[in-house]
Amino acid sequence: MHLQRLVVWLKKMTMKKNNPQTFQERLEKVQDDLVPRGSTHGATPFKSMAYGASCDMIAALVVGCGLGVMAESFFPLSPWGIILGFFLGAITGLFNVYKSLVKIGYGLEWDKVTTLIEKKKEMDNG
Protein backbone atom coordinates (compact mmCIF):
# COMPACT_ATOMS: atom_id res chain seq x y z
CA MET A 1 0.00 0.00 0.00
CA HIS A 2 2.73 2.46 0.96
CA LEU A 3 4.74 1.54 -2.12
CA GLN A 4 1.75 2.30 -4.39
CA ARG A 5 1.29 5.70 -2.74
CA LEU A 6 4.98 6.42 -3.22
CA VAL A 7 4.82 5.51 -6.91
CA VAL A 8 1.74 7.68 -7.44
CA TRP A 9 3.39 10.59 -5.61
CA LEU A 10 6.58 10.24 -7.72
CA LYS A 11 4.53 10.23 -10.92
CA LYS A 12 2.73 13.40 -9.84
CA MET A 13 6.03 15.08 -9.00
CA THR A 14 7.54 14.24 -12.38
CA MET A 15 4.49 15.51 -14.25
CA LYS A 16 4.87 19.11 -13.10
CA LYS A 17 4.73 21.73 -15.86
CA ASN A 18 8.07 23.32 -14.92
CA ASN A 19 9.92 20.01 -14.91
CA PRO A 20 11.97 19.61 -18.13
CA GLN A 21 11.46 16.22 -19.72
CA THR A 22 14.70 15.60 -21.61
CA PHE A 23 18.22 15.41 -20.28
CA GLN A 24 19.34 18.25 -22.56
CA GLU A 25 16.63 20.56 -21.19
CA ARG A 26 17.56 19.69 -17.60
CA LEU A 27 21.24 20.28 -18.36
CA GLU A 28 20.55 23.68 -19.93
CA LYS A 29 18.38 24.66 -16.97
CA VAL A 30 21.17 23.79 -14.51
CA GLN A 31 23.76 25.62 -16.61
CA ASP A 32 21.55 28.70 -16.79
CA ASP A 33 21.08 28.63 -13.05
CA LEU A 34 24.81 28.34 -12.38
CA VAL A 35 26.28 30.79 -14.91
CA PRO A 36 24.17 33.11 -17.05
CA ARG A 37 24.72 32.82 -20.78
CA GLY A 38 27.13 35.38 -22.18
CA SER A 39 28.94 35.71 -18.87
CA THR A 40 32.72 35.87 -18.97
CA HIS A 41 33.01 34.48 -15.46
CA GLY A 42 35.19 31.39 -15.09
CA ALA A 43 38.45 30.06 -16.40
CA THR A 44 39.19 29.90 -20.10
CA PRO A 45 41.48 27.28 -21.63
CA PHE A 46 44.20 29.90 -22.06
CA LYS A 47 44.07 30.85 -18.38
CA SER A 48 44.38 27.25 -17.29
CA MET A 49 47.25 26.67 -19.71
CA ALA A 50 49.06 29.78 -18.45
CA TYR A 51 48.48 28.72 -14.84
CA GLY A 52 49.95 25.27 -15.56
CA ALA A 53 52.96 26.77 -17.31
CA SER A 54 53.65 29.17 -14.45
CA CYS A 55 53.35 26.33 -11.91
CA ASP A 56 55.81 24.26 -13.97
CA MET A 57 58.31 27.12 -14.06
CA ILE A 58 58.02 27.97 -10.37
CA ALA A 59 58.29 24.34 -9.29
CA ALA A 60 61.38 23.78 -11.44
CA LEU A 61 63.03 26.93 -10.11
CA VAL A 62 62.31 26.00 -6.49
CA VAL A 63 63.67 22.48 -6.97
CA GLY A 64 66.75 23.77 -8.83
CA CYS A 65 67.54 26.37 -6.19
CA GLY A 66 66.94 23.81 -3.44
CA LEU A 67 69.37 21.39 -5.04
CA GLY A 68 71.86 24.24 -5.39
CA VAL A 69 71.61 25.04 -1.67
CA MET A 70 72.04 21.35 -0.84
CA ALA A 71 75.10 21.19 -3.09
CA GLU A 72 76.53 24.22 -1.26
CA SER A 73 76.11 22.45 2.08
CA PHE A 74 77.99 19.36 0.88
CA PHE A 75 80.68 20.99 -1.26
CA PRO A 76 82.54 24.31 -0.89
CA LEU A 77 80.67 26.08 -3.73
CA SER A 78 79.56 29.10 -1.75
CA PRO A 79 77.63 31.28 -4.23
CA TRP A 80 77.88 29.03 -7.29
CA GLY A 81 75.65 26.20 -6.12
CA ILE A 82 72.49 28.27 -5.97
CA ILE A 83 73.37 30.09 -9.19
CA LEU A 84 73.92 26.81 -11.03
CA GLY A 85 70.73 25.40 -9.48
CA PHE A 86 68.75 28.45 -10.60
CA PHE A 87 69.91 28.11 -14.20
CA LEU A 88 69.31 24.36 -14.26
CA GLY A 89 65.85 24.93 -12.79
CA ALA A 90 65.09 27.61 -15.39
CA ILE A 91 66.19 25.33 -18.23
CA THR A 92 64.13 22.47 -16.83
CA GLY A 93 61.09 24.71 -16.39
CA LEU A 94 61.30 25.99 -19.95
CA PHE A 95 61.65 22.43 -21.22
CA ASN A 96 58.53 21.39 -19.24
CA VAL A 97 56.56 24.33 -20.66
CA TYR A 98 57.74 23.38 -24.15
CA LYS A 99 56.59 19.79 -23.64
CA SER A 100 53.18 21.06 -22.51
CA LEU A 101 52.91 23.23 -25.62
CA VAL A 102 53.86 20.32 -27.86
CA LYS A 103 51.08 18.21 -26.30
CA ILE A 104 48.45 20.73 -27.36
CA GLY A 105 49.99 21.37 -30.77
CA TYR A 106 51.90 24.64 -30.35
CA GLY A 107 55.46 23.29 -30.36
CA LEU A 108 58.00 23.37 -33.15
CA GLU A 109 57.78 20.49 -35.55
CA TRP A 110 61.38 19.66 -36.31
CA ASP A 111 60.53 18.09 -39.68
CA LYS A 112 59.20 21.44 -40.89
CA VAL A 113 62.19 23.28 -39.44
CA THR A 114 64.71 21.02 -41.18
CA THR A 115 62.86 21.26 -44.50
CA LEU A 116 62.83 25.07 -44.21
CA ILE A 117 66.58 25.06 -43.51
CA GLU A 118 67.19 22.79 -46.49
CA LYS A 119 65.07 25.01 -48.77
CA LYS A 120 67.00 28.08 -47.60
CA LYS A 121 70.31 26.35 -48.35
CA GLU A 122 69.05 25.37 -51.80
CA MET A 123 67.97 28.95 -52.48
CA ASP A 124 71.34 30.29 -51.34
CA ASN A 125 73.28 27.77 -53.46
CA GLY A 126 71.04 27.92 -56.52
Secondary structure as GFF3:
##gff-version 3
##sequence-region A 1 126
A	DSSP	alpha_helix	2	14	.	.	.	ID=ss1
A	DSSP	alpha_helix	23	34	.	.	.	ID=ss2
A	DSSP	alpha_helix	45	74	.	.	.	ID=ss3
A	DSSP	alpha_helix	80	104	.	.	.	ID=ss4
A	DSSP	alpha_helix	110	125	.	.	.	ID=ss5
###
